[in-house]
């Protein structure tokens, strides 16, 4: 089946674009942060060794979590789009283990190719990170960026292992027996609850144990928001159905036929559309929580003598937010484009049943609204696991003195990306005669 996997990559490269981009971006980020450890190996304490090591460890660690999450999501989407091929292979005698080996082999091959192509980009981004640390005075200007064995080993090794794990998980979900598939929602929900409990634990520790510890409270507060956002993202299908149940009436009223199609489509395709909710939710939750946490810290630290590592943490926070924003934005666009383009036959069936191109475009727009609202609300809830306990520990109040401007910017980015990806792809997908799309 490994040979089949390689032939699939050679003859159907378009089906692996989203997985490749996720692995490529992940490998680029991992190599960039790991290259800071190569640089730190030749730098003493006075030159900024500690700043380089801290930035590499924290940034690279969260990169790993997000990369595995992203690759798993894109692989699962790709397998759902290939359901007919998987069923055909089953009918001609392929067993479940053989199909899993094929899917894992594809994931491994894509990871290796993506990692190799990511080397120049990782090297360049690593230099940018060193320049950033030098510009903020955390690393000596005489330090030269290095890119060696740690960066290459981390980039190739972690991307390959993460992709294989993601491929195995996606294969069990897409190519496993019906009994295994039936158990997947339960396992996903259990995972979501576990991550939410981890976030709650970190939030409680922040508000109690870390109370009065100053900037050190960021250690647990930041983790609380990230774990909670991932937990809520795992519950995305349930959240999407809940939001649709609440907004279904107004959507039907305002959208007419298109609104009815949108609500029915979300109810029947909640699991597929949840793949679009996840990146919106994670982006909103982590970006909002981190920005407001740093805003609270800046306000409380004004006029006070801060530890030497305070500047390191501030820089790291904004680097992590920027990294997550870029990565999740590209993942979101890739996922939405792939998910919408795969509905070509569905759109053609609607047209043959009497729906117009305008109604289908409006339907997709309303679906985008429901997806965005779900992601933004879930992300806002996830960010509270960071903001509220940190405000209590640092400012002495659960109600921080902040403005909604940063949250508005985050929401605007989420809305723009979701609308542009879904509507642009939908317009291209509904072009051409419907009978040809049915036969495709």
matplotlib code that plots the C-alpha trace (Angstrom):
import matplotlib.pyplot as plt

x = [0.0, 3.0, 3.4, -0.3, 0.3, 3.2, 1.2, -1.6, 0.8, 2.1, -1.2, -3.4, -1.2, -4.1, -5.7, -2.7, -2.2, -3.8, -1.9, 1.3, 0.9, 0.1, 3.2, 5.4, 4.3, 4.7, 8.2, 9.2, 8.2, 9.7, 13.0, 13.0, 12.5, 14.9, 17.6, 17.6, 19.1, 21.8, 22.5, 22.4, 25.0, 27.7, 26.5, 27.3, 24.9, 26.0, 25.2, 21.6, 21.8, 18.9, 16.6, 17.4, 16.7, 13.5, 12.1, 13.0, 11.5, 8.2, 7.6, 8.6, 6.5, 3.3, 4.2, 4.3, 0.8, -0.7, 1.1, -0.2, -3.7, -3.6, -2.2, -4.8, -7.6, -6.4, -5.8, -9.2, -10.7, -8.7, -9.8, -13.5, -13.2, -11.7, -14.5, -15.4, -11.8, -11.5, -14.8, -13.6, -10.4, -12.5, -14.7, -11.7, -10.3, -8.2, -8.3, -8.5, -4.8, -3.7, -5.8, -4.3, -0.7, -1.6, -2.9, 0.0, 2.5, 1.0, 1.2, 4.9, 5.8, 4.1, 5.9, 9.3, 8.8, 7.3, 10.2, 12.8, 11.2, 10.8, 14.6, 15.3, 12.2, 13.0, 16.6, 15.3, 12.6, 15.2, 17.4, 14.3, 13.7, 17.4, 17.1, 13.9, 15.6, 18.6, 16.4, 14.8, 18.2, 17.7, 20.5, 23.9, 24.2, 27.4, 25.6, 25.4, 22.3, 23.1, 21.2, 22.4, 21.7, 19.2, 17.0, 17.1, 16.6, 13.7, 12.1, 12.3, 11.8, 8.9, 7.1, 7.5, 6.5, 3.6, 2.3, 2.5, 0.6, -2.0, -2.1, -2.8, -5.5, -7.1, -6.8, -8.6, -11.4, -11.7, -10.7, -11.7, -14.7, -18.1, -17.7, -14.6, -16.2, -19.2, -16.8, -15.0, -17.4, -17.3, -13.5, -13.4, -15.8, -13.8, -10.7, -12.4, -13.5, -9.9, -8.5, -11.1, -10.3, -6.6, -7.5, -9.6, -6.8, -4.4, -6.9, -7.5, -3.7, -3.3, -6.0, -4.8, -1.2, 0.1, -1.8, 0.7, 3.5, 3.6, 4.6, 5.2, 1.5, 1.7, 3.1, -0.1, -2.5, -1.3, -1.6, -5.1, -6.4, -4.6, -5.8, -9.4, -9.4, -8.2, -10.8, -13.6, -12.3, -12.7, -16.3, -16.8, -19.6, -21.7, -21.0, -21.9, -25.2, -26.0, -25.3, -27.3, -30.3, -30.2, -29.7, -31.6, -34.8, -33.3, -31.2, -34.2, -36.1, -33.4, -32.1, -35.3, -34.6, -30.9, -31.3, -33.3, -30.6, -27.8, -29.5, -30.2, -26.7, -25.1, -27.3, -26.4, -22.7, -21.8, -18.8, -17.4, -18.0, -16.5, -13.1, -13.6, -14.8, -11.6, -9.0, -11.3, -11.9, -8.2, -7.1, -9.7, -9.1, -5.3, -4.8, -7.4, -6.2, -2.5, -3.0, -5.2, -2.9, 0.1, -2.1, -3.0, 0.7, 1.8, -0.7, 0.3, 4.0, 4.0, 6.5, 7.7, 11.1, 10.6, 12.7, 15.3, 13.2, 10.1, 11.1, 11.7, 8.2, 6.6, 8.5, 7.7, 4.0, 3.7, 5.9, 3.6, 0.5, 1.9, 3.0, -0.3, -2.2, -0.2, -0.3, -4.0, -5.0, -3.4, -4.8, -8.2, -8.1, -6.8, -9.4, -12.3, -11.2, -10.8, -14.1, -16.1, -14.5, -15.4, -19.1, -19.2, -21.5, -23.8, -24.1, -24.9, -27.7, -29.2, -29.1, -30.8, -33.5, -34.1, -31.7, -30.0, -26.3, -27.2, -29.1, -26.2, -23.7, -26.0, -26.3, -22.5, -22.3, -24.8, -22.9, -19.8, -21.7, -22.7, -19.1, -17.6, -20.0, -19.4, -15.6, -15.6, -18.0, -16.0, -12.7, -14.0, -15.0, -11.6, -9.7, -11.6, -9.6, -6.5, -7.9, -10.0, -7.6, -4.6, -6.5, -7.3, -3.8, -2.1, -4.6, -6.7, -9.9, -11.6, -12.9, -9.8, -9.6, -9.2, -10.9, -12.6, -10.4, -8.0, -10.9, -12.6, -9.4, -9.3, -12.9, -12.4, -9.5, -11.6, -14.6, -12.5, -10.6, -13.7, -15.8, -13.1, -12.2, -15.8, -17.4, -14.5, -14.4, -18.2, -18.4, -15.8, -17.5, -21.0, -19.7, -20.3, -23.2, -24.7, -24.9, -21.1, -20.5, -22.7, -20.8, -17.4]
y = [0.0, 2.3, 2.1, 3.0, 6.0, 7.2, 6.8, 8.8, 11.6, 11.5, 11.4, 13.4, 16.1, 18.5, 16.4, 16.9, 20.7, 21.7, 19.0, 20.0, 23.7, 22.8, 20.7, 23.2, 26.1, 24.0, 22.8, 26.4, 27.7, 24.7, 25.1, 28.9, 28.6, 25.6, 27.6, 29.9, 26.9, 26.6, 30.3, 30.0, 27.2, 29.7, 32.6, 33.2, 34.6, 38.2, 37.8, 36.7, 32.9, 32.7, 34.9, 32.7, 29.5, 30.7, 32.0, 28.7, 26.5, 28.3, 29.3, 25.8, 24.0, 25.8, 25.4, 21.6, 21.6, 23.7, 21.8, 18.4, 19.9, 21.5, 18.5, 16.2, 18.6, 18.9, 15.1, 14.3, 16.7, 15.1, 11.6, 12.6, 14.0, 10.6, 8.5, 7.0, 5.9, 4.4, 2.5, 1.3, -0.1, -1.9, -3.4, -4.8, -6.4, -3.8, -4.3, -1.7, -2.0, -1.7, 1.5, 2.9, 2.1, 3.9, 7.0, 7.1, 6.6, 9.5, 11.7, 10.7, 11.4, 14.8, 15.7, 14.8, 16.8, 19.8, 19.7, 19.7, 22.7, 24.5, 24.6, 28.0, 29.6, 28.3, 29.7, 33.1, 33.2, 32.2, 35.2, 37.4, 36.2, 36.9, 40.4, 41.0, 39.9, 42.1, 45.1, 44.8, 44.6, 41.0, 39.6, 41.2, 42.9, 40.9, 37.6, 35.9, 33.7, 30.0, 27.2, 23.7, 20.3, 21.2, 23.2, 20.5, 17.6, 19.4, 20.5, 17.1, 14.9, 16.7, 17.4, 13.7, 12.3, 14.8, 14.0, 10.2, 10.5, 12.8, 10.4, 7.4, 9.3, 10.4, 6.9, 5.4, 7.9, 7.7, 4.1, 2.2, -0.1, 1.3, 0.4, 2.5, 5.4, 5.4, 5.8, 8.8, 11.5, 10.2, 10.2, 13.7, 14.9, 13.3, 15.0, 18.3, 18.0, 17.0, 20.1, 22.3, 20.8, 21.5, 25.1, 25.4, 24.0, 26.6, 29.4, 28.4, 28.2, 31.7, 33.3, 31.6, 30.4, 33.0, 35.9, 38.6, 36.9, 39.7, 38.9, 35.2, 34.7, 34.7, 31.2, 29.6, 32.2, 31.8, 28.0, 28.3, 30.1, 27.8, 24.6, 25.9, 27.1, 23.6, 22.0, 24.1, 23.5, 19.8, 20.5, 22.6, 20.4, 20.7, 24.5, 24.9, 23.1, 25.1, 28.5, 27.3, 26.4, 29.9, 31.8, 29.5, 31.5, 34.9, 33.2, 31.7, 35.0, 37.2, 34.7, 33.2, 30.1, 30.6, 30.9, 27.7, 25.9, 27.3, 26.1, 22.6, 22.4, 23.3, 20.7, 17.9, 18.9, 20.1, 17.7, 19.0, 22.6, 22.2, 21.9, 25.6, 26.6, 25.1, 27.6, 30.6, 29.6, 28.8, 32.1, 34.2, 32.5, 32.6, 35.9, 37.7, 36.2, 36.9, 40.5, 41.4, 39.6, 41.7, 44.9, 44.3, 43.6, 46.8, 48.8, 47.3, 47.5, 51.2, 53.0, 49.9, 48.2, 44.9, 41.7, 41.4, 38.8, 41.0, 42.3, 38.7, 37.7, 40.7, 40.0, 36.3, 37.0, 39.2, 36.8, 33.9, 35.9, 36.8, 33.2, 31.8, 34.5, 33.7, 29.9, 29.7, 32.2, 30.2, 27.0, 28.5, 29.7, 26.3, 24.4, 26.6, 26.5, 22.7, 22.1, 24.5, 23.3, 19.6, 20.6, 21.1, 18.1, 19.2, 22.7, 21.2, 19.1, 22.2, 24.0, 21.1, 21.2, 24.9, 26.9, 29.8, 30.7, 33.7, 31.7, 29.2, 32.1, 33.6, 30.2, 29.9, 33.4, 32.6, 29.4, 31.6, 33.8, 30.9, 29.4, 32.8, 33.5, 30.1, 30.5, 34.0, 33.2, 30.0, 31.9, 34.7, 32.2, 30.5, 33.8, 34.5, 31.5, 33.7, 37.2, 36.9, 35.0, 37.0, 40.3, 39.0, 37.9, 41.0, 43.8, 42.6, 42.5, 40.0, 42.9, 44.3, 48.0, 47.3, 48.5, 46.2, 47.5, 44.5, 42.1, 44.0, 43.7, 39.9, 39.5, 41.6, 39.4, 36.2, 37.6, 38.8, 35.5, 33.3, 35.3, 35.7, 32.0, 30.6, 33.1, 33.2, 29.5, 29.1, 31.6, 29.6, 26.3, 27.1, 28.2, 26.1, 23.7, 21.7, 18.4, 18.5, 19.0, 16.0, 13.7, 15.0]
z = [0.0, 0.3, -3.5, -3.8, -1.6, -3.7, -6.9, -5.3, -4.6, -8.1, -9.9, -7.5, -6.1, -5.8, -3.2, -0.8, -1.2, 2.1, 4.0, 2.3, 3.1, 6.8, 7.0, 5.1, 7.4, 10.5, 9.5, 8.6, 12.1, 13.9, 12.1, 12.7, 16.4, 16.7, 14.9, 17.9, 19.9, 17.2, 17.7, 21.5, 21.4, 20.4, 22.7, 26.4, 29.0, 28.3, 24.6, 25.2, 25.5, 27.9, 25.7, 22.7, 24.5, 26.1, 22.9, 21.1, 23.8, 24.3, 20.6, 19.3, 21.9, 20.9, 17.2, 17.8, 19.3, 16.6, 13.7, 14.8, 15.2, 11.8, 9.9, 11.6, 10.5, 6.9, 6.6, 7.9, 5.4, 2.5, 3.5, 3.7, 0.1, -1.0, 0.6, -2.8, -3.5, 0.0, -0.5, -4.0, -2.5, 0.2, -2.5, -4.4, -1.2, 0.6, 4.4, 7.1, 8.1, 4.4, 4.0, 7.2, 5.9, 2.6, 4.4, 6.9, 4.0, 2.2, 5.3, 5.8, 2.2, 2.2, 5.5, 4.1, 0.9, 2.9, 5.4, 2.6, 0.8, 4.2, 4.9, 3.1, 4.6, 8.1, 7.7, 6.7, 9.4, 12.0, 11.0, 11.3, 14.9, 15.8, 14.3, 16.4, 19.6, 18.7, 18.0, 21.4, 23.2, 24.3, 22.2, 21.5, 18.1, 17.5, 17.5, 14.1, 13.3, 13.0, 11.3, 12.0, 13.2, 15.9, 13.4, 10.7, 13.2, 14.8, 11.6, 9.8, 12.9, 14.6, 11.3, 10.2, 13.6, 14.0, 10.5, 11.0, 14.3, 12.5, 9.6, 11.9, 13.7, 10.5, 9.0, 11.9, 11.5, 7.8, 6.9, 10.1, 10.6, 11.4, 15.1, 15.3, 13.4, 15.8, 18.8, 17.3, 18.4, 22.0, 22.0, 20.5, 23.2, 25.9, 24.5, 24.5, 28.1, 29.1, 27.5, 29.1, 32.5, 31.9, 31.0, 34.1, 36.3, 34.9, 35.3, 39.0, 39.6, 38.0, 40.2, 43.4, 43.6, 41.1, 42.8, 43.5, 41.5, 38.9, 35.4, 36.4, 36.4, 32.6, 32.6, 33.7, 32.3, 28.8, 29.0, 30.4, 27.3, 24.8, 26.4, 26.7, 23.1, 21.9, 24.1, 22.7, 19.1, 19.6, 20.5, 17.4, 15.8, 19.0, 19.2, 15.6, 16.0, 19.1, 17.4, 14.3, 16.5, 18.1, 14.9, 12.5, 12.7, 11.8, 9.1, 7.5, 7.8, 6.3, 3.8, 2.4, 0.3, 0.7, 4.4, 4.6, 2.5, 4.8, 8.0, 6.6, 5.2, 8.6, 10.4, 8.0, 7.5, 11.0, 11.2, 7.9, 8.7, 12.1, 10.4, 9.5, 12.9, 14.6, 13.2, 13.7, 17.3, 18.1, 16.4, 18.2, 21.6, 21.7, 19.9, 22.1, 25.3, 24.7, 23.5, 26.5, 28.9, 27.7, 27.8, 31.4, 32.2, 30.5, 32.4, 35.8, 35.1, 34.2, 36.3, 38.1, 38.0, 36.1, 36.0, 33.3, 31.5, 31.2, 27.8, 26.7, 27.7, 26.0, 22.7, 22.9, 23.4, 20.3, 18.3, 19.3, 18.4, 15.1, 14.4, 15.3, 13.3, 10.2, 10.5, 11.5, 8.8, 6.1, 7.5, 7.7, 4.1, 2.9, 4.8, 3.6, 0.0, 0.0, 1.8, -0.4, -3.7, -2.8, -2.8, -6.6, -7.1, -4.2, -5.7, -9.1, -7.6, -6.0, -9.4, -11.1, -8.4, -9.2, -7.1, -8.8, -8.6, -6.6, -4.0, -3.7, -3.2, -0.5, 1.1, 1.4, 2.7, 5.5, 6.3, 6.6, 9.0, 11.2, 11.1, 12.0, 14.8, 16.3, 16.1, 17.5, 20.4, 21.2, 21.0, 23.2, 25.8, 25.5, 25.9, 29.2, 30.7, 30.3, 30.8, 33.9, 36.2, 35.0, 35.7, 39.2, 39.9, 38.4, 38.9, 41.8, 39.8, 37.5, 35.4, 33.6, 32.5, 28.7, 25.5, 22.9, 20.1, 20.0, 20.0, 17.2, 15.1, 15.7, 14.8, 11.6, 10.5, 11.1, 9.2, 6.3, 5.9, 6.2, 3.8, 1.2, 1.2, 1.2, -1.2, -3.6, -3.9, -4.1, -7.0, -9.0, -8.0, -9.3, -12.7, -15.8, -16.6, -13.8, -15.7, -16.2, -12.5, -11.7, -14.1, -12.8]

ax = plt.figure().add_subplot(projection="3d")
ax.plot(x, y, z, "-o")
ax.set_aspect("equal")
plt.show()
